[in-house]
Amino acid sequence: MTAALNIYAHMPDVPLEGQYRMGPELVAGVDDLWFNTTLEDGTLIACAEPEGWEGIEFITPLDQSGGRDGALSGPQSVAPRVLPVKGAMVAPDAGTLRRRIAQLRALLGPRTTVVWEQHDFNVGVRMGLVCRAQGSFSAPPIVGHQRGGVAAPFSFNLVAANPPWKLGTGTATQACADLPLGAVSGRTYNKTYNFNYGAFTNPGGYLQANNLGDIDAWPVYTVTGPVDYPVITNEATGEAFLVNSVIPAGQTVTIDARTGIVTPSNYRLAGRVFPIHPGANTIRWRATSGSYDPNAQLCATWRPTWR
């Protein structure tokens, strides 16, 4: 008697718009799990769109006025966004199914940040929500032979940050600017008259940062020396901050605008680090001393951000 062949299940080709990705980073990686596609080992993972992707929840009564969003005064009453994820996976054999369940479970570990990415038809691009697992994870294998392999339904909840901003996925946007030479013009008197005759210019370098989203994007600023006490300014808004140190040649200082963390930690800031606002931003930077070196550079790296 010849055993019947266990034919793999197969999902018709689903365009990228209909596929979902879950992984540890906003950039796709080898540890990610893709939904609504057939994986390379023959496992099929089907998943419905989490209704929380476009949904919103409130945590305070809405019958009072005067609050930030029409509810109680005090903290905003919009709750963190919850994504209820439900689906099923079918694998060619029990061992493969167990490995895929284990991969999914590992992504949902305690205190582990995960990115849920999918196509957002509102803006026509793929975006991600930074989430953590909430509640319980369930993936009980179905008893008995299933056509196409062995199967298991799964369900879990993801809770997004509050406020639940959607971020551009893939490669981050970066803009850089050097510092020009020849910042001082006019004729310099001898040391008896310690000033410059003619115009003294301190233009610094300029970079253009375009935030394609509709809310502020918080960049990482990277300053490479040599530069003396660099001042970084948003020309449109007047917002500015200063690195209160001399940065020597080859030294790199990074400033995370969202957290305010400066690396290395021995560098200090004066002023508040500003975001990249929706639309075009002209960012100027200069050395406080007016002494410029062409090897100095400022880079801003960010991801467009949407509500």
Secondary structure by P-SEA (a helix, b strand, c coil): cccccbbbbbbcccccccbbbbccccccccccccccccccccbbbbbcccccccbbbbcccccccccccccccccccccccccccccccccccaaaaaaaaaaaaaaacccbbbbbbbbccccccccccccccccbbbbbcccccccccbbbbbbbcccccccbbbbbccbbbbbbbbbbccccccccccccccccccccccccbbbbbbcccccbbbbbbbbbccccbbbbbcccccccccccccccccbbbbbccccccccccccccccccccccccbbbbbbbbcccccccccbbbbbbccccc
